[in-house]
């Protein structure tokens, strides 16, 4: 499969998902990042880093 055909397949998939699904996964990713950064900071402070 060529690079362009693969790229077109992903773009088509995103268009089918819709903006609501995109925003859902985007926000979910940001929440997980916030959780892990907060957990890392907490553990660093807890163990005296």
Secondary structure, DSSP 8 states (H G I E B T S, - for coil): --HHHHHHHHHHHHHHH-HHHHHHHHHHHHHHHHHHHHHHHHHHHHTT-
